[in-house]
């Protein structure tokens, strides 16, 4: 578990560089702002359920962070994004990392 946060930090720094370049700001400056930021890991496990309509997951929310990296490890479909005031389910893709840009960004 020691290596995972280190690798996720590297992914985030790469993403900050790309975001900075796309916004037309100095990518290294954007990275330096977030280089020493607080990093947290939270794990939620949702096993397959025959009565998915009876499951209570996380409440609808926005991410207050800078970036959120989500890894879905099974085929349980529960993640949704809000697009045009409608909640849209996200189908899990094996091996994919979902990147949420948080409120701070």
C-alpha positions as CSV (number, residue, x, y, z in Angstrom):
1,X,0.0,0.0,0.0
2,X,3.0,2.3,0.3
3,X,3.7,2.4,-3.4
4,X,0.1,3.2,-4.5
5,X,-0.2,6.7,-3.1
6,X,3.2,7.6,-4.6
7,X,2.1,6.4,-8.0
8,X,-1.2,8.2,-7.8
9,X,0.6,11.4,-6.9
10,X,2.7,11.0,-10.0
11,X,-0.4,10.6,-12.1
12,X,-1.9,13.7,-10.6
13,X,1.2,15.8,-11.3
14,X,1.1,14.6,-14.9
15,X,-2.6,15.6,-15.1
16,X,-1.9,19.0,-13.6
17,X,0.8,19.6,-16.2
18,X,-1.6,18.6,-19.0
19,X,-4.4,20.8,-17.5
20,X,-2.0,23.7,-17.2
21,X,-0.8,23.4,-20.8
22,X,-4.4,23.1,-22.1
23,X,-5.4,26.2,-20.1
24,X,-2.5,28.2,-21.4
25,X,-0.8,28.6,-18.0
26,X,2.7,27.5,-17.0
27,X,2.3,23.7,-16.3
28,X,5.1,23.7,-13.8
29,X,3.6,26.6,-11.9
30,X,0.3,24.7,-11.6
31,X,2.2,21.6,-10.4
32,X,4.1,23.6,-7.8
33,X,0.8,24.8,-6.3
34,X,-0.4,21.2,-5.7
35,X,3.0,19.4,-5.2
36,X,2.8,19.3,-1.4
37,X,-0.9,19.1,-1.1
38,X,-2.8,16.7,1.2
39,X,-3.5,13.3,-0.3
40,X,-6.1,11.0,1.0
41,X,-7.3,7.5,0.1
42,X,-10.8,6.2,0.6
43,X,-12.0,2.8,-0.4
44,X,-15.6,1.9,-0.9
45,X,-16.6,-1.6,-1.8
46,X,-20.0,-2.4,-3.4
47,X,-20.5,-6.1,-3.9
48,X,-22.9,-7.3,-6.6
49,X,-26.5,-7.1,-5.2
50,X,-29.6,-8.9,-6.6
51,X,-31.8,-6.0,-5.4
52,X,-29.7,-3.0,-6.5
53,X,-32.7,-0.7,-6.1
54,X,-32.6,-1.3,-2.3
55,X,-28.9,-0.4,-1.9
56,X,-27.9,2.8,-0.2
57,X,-24.6,4.1,-1.5
58,X,-23.0,7.5,-1.1
59,X,-25.3,10.5,-1.3
60,X,-25.1,12.7,-4.4
61,X,-22.2,15.1,-4.0
62,X,-19.5,17.0,-5.8
63,X,-15.9,16.5,-4.9
64,X,-14.4,19.4,-3.0
65,X,-10.9,18.3,-3.8
66,X,-8.6,19.2,-6.7
67,X,-8.6,15.8,-8.4
68,X,-10.3,12.5,-7.6
69,X,-9.0,9.3,-9.1
70,X,-11.5,6.5,-9.1
71,X,-10.8,2.9,-9.8
72,X,-13.7,0.5,-10.2
73,X,-12.7,-3.0,-9.5
74,X,-15.8,-5.0,-10.3
75,X,-18.7,-4.8,-12.7
76,X,-21.1,-3.2,-10.2
77,X,-22.5,-0.2,-11.8
78,X,-23.1,2.5,-9.2
79,X,-21.0,5.5,-10.2
80,X,-23.1,8.3,-11.8
81,X,-22.3,11.8,-13.1
82,X,-24.7,14.7,-13.3
83,X,-25.0,16.1,-16.8
84,X,-27.6,18.7,-17.7
85,X,-29.4,18.1,-14.4
86,X,-29.7,14.3,-15.1
87,X,-27.8,11.6,-13.3
88,X,-26.0,9.4,-15.9
89,X,-24.6,5.9,-14.9
90,X,-21.0,5.2,-15.8
91,X,-20.3,1.7,-17.0
92,X,-17.1,0.3,-15.4
93,X,-14.2,-0.2,-17.8
94,X,-11.7,-2.8,-16.6
95,X,-8.3,-1.1,-15.8
96,X,-9.6,2.4,-16.3
97,X,-9.0,5.3,-13.9
98,X,-11.9,7.8,-13.8
99,X,-10.7,11.4,-13.1
100,X,-13.0,13.8,-11.4
101,X,-12.1,17.5,-11.4
102,X,-13.1,18.8,-8.0
103,X,-14.6,22.1,-6.9
104,X,-11.3,23.6,-6.0
105,X,-10.1,23.4,-9.6
